[in-house]
Amino acid sequence: MKIAPIVDPHARRPSPKPMQVDLRKAFILGTVLWTIALVVCICWWQFGHNLWFRTATLICAFGVVIGLLLLVWEFFDRSDYRRLGK
């Protein structure tokens, strides 16, 4: 193990450039998964499993809301992180 980069930061190799990723795909996938979980929890809650599935339904609903907010954020900040990836 070389100690030179730790002692002298100028001896370090240059950092790699950031990868350009499409956050929209990741946010849509996560939101879809939370929505599927929400539908399943609502169905089980309606079948009489009240205690655990009521809490799980709220958690899934918050997951969907956060996913939608992230999609809105991605829409408005898309140009910033695409510019940084070039």
N, C-alpha and C positions, 0 to 999 in steps of 0.2 A: 504494500500500500504506500502510495506516495504521499508524503506530508507537505510537499512544496505548495500545493493549492491552499492548504489550511493556513500555512505560515504567510505565504505571499499570494494574495488574491489575484494579482496580475498574471500569475503563472497558470491560472485556471483556463480550461477550454471555454470558448464562448457558449453561452446558453443557446439551446435550440429555439427556433422561432415557434410561436404558439400555433397550434393546429387550428384550422378553420373548421368549425363544426356547425351543424344545423340544430340549434337548440329547440326549434319548433317541433321536430320529430320526437325528441325525447320528452318534451312537455305534453305533446298529444298522446303519446303512448302511456305515460303515467296517468294522465287524466282519464283515458279510456279504461285503464285497469281499475282506478278508483271508482269509476262509474259502474263497472261490472260488479265490483264488490258492494257498492251501495245498493244495487238492485237485488243482489242475493240477500243482503242483510235485511232489506225491507220485506222481502218475501218471507224469510224466516221469522221476522218480527210479527208479521201478520198471522203466521201459523201458530202463534202463542208462546214463542220463546222470548219472553219479555225482558228478562233481566240483562243478559249479556248482549243481545242483538240491538237493544235500544241504544246502548253506549256505542256499539260498533257502527250503527247507522250514523250517529253523530260524527264519529271519527271519519267515516268514508265521505260524508257530506263536506266536512272541512277539507279533506283531500281534494275533492272535486273543485271546491271554491278556490283553493290555493293554486291548483293546476290552471284554472281559468285566468286567475290573476297573473300567473307567470306567462301565459300566452299573450296577455295584453302587454305585459312588460317587454316581452320578446319582440312584439310588433313595433313598439316605439323605439327600442334600443338596438334594433337589428343592424343598422348602419354602423353603429359604434364598434361592436365586436367583430363585424366583418372587415372593417377597416384595420383593426388591430391584427387580424389574422393574415394580412397580406405582407 
